[in-house]
Amino acid sequence: MMNVLDSILNFISMFTLRDAIDIAIIAFLIYKLIKLIRGSSAGRVVKGIILLILAMQVAQLFGLKVVNYILANTMQVGLIALVVVFQPELRKALERMGRSAFPQLIGRANVDDMDRIIHETVEAASAMSWARDGALIVFEREIKLNDFTRTGTAIEAKVSAELIKNIFYPKAPLHDGAVIIRDGQISAAGCMLPLTANNNLSKELGMRHRAGIGVSENTDAVVVIVSEESGSISVAIDGMIKRHLSPETLEKLLRNELVHDVEEEKKTGLFGFLRVKK
């Protein structure tokens, strides 16, 4: 017992501030990695890797040389395969880190502008929901949506409920695409978005919903969707969709996501990539 206590005391005496910083950095990186893969297909891959490592340890313990050789070589090939499997998640994380580390200080909407934009968007969504006019409105955040704005028609106009309703009027030429809002303006309309590859979605969700979920999977955008069939209002964020929202709930959700982002950017500045979103 004394030997154990002596070992613990000896370890504590050798523990320095540098060691504490080292452990804190590693713990932070592991936490970020867990947040990145949690709830995604990558999470199942990580579980498979952990089982593979455990199998290697068991094979080594019992001296199963052939099994251990096969598993070891599988792990080597698997490291290369991981880059391919995690590519969407890694790209999203790196883009978010790069955008936050060097924030755009000019052209961003301030809190008052964002309040007005949200109010106009909610008013338009409510009216289109009542009229059963389908709509797809994308709010760009840190990750740029240039690849998608190029597929549409440049607008560069002030956000207003009337303009949004006119764009998505069923006989309007741009009503089938998405509207992308950037820096407090409608940047483009009639934009094409990637469809989600998630096969577990409800069959009630059509192409407009799948496109909204798809762009939210690949970027950090907030997407408002109005169903043409039912008039239901939905919001897609991080590959998840919240359906059947009332105008009041929609406004509250948008304020929580968008106004909070503007305020956080002012507070964090160059260290924004270290913040943890709730």
Summary of the structure (lengths in Angstrom):
residues: 278
radius of gyration: 24.1
end to end distance: 44.9
largest distance: 84.3
contacts: 797
relative contact order: 0.10
helix: 59%
strand: 13%
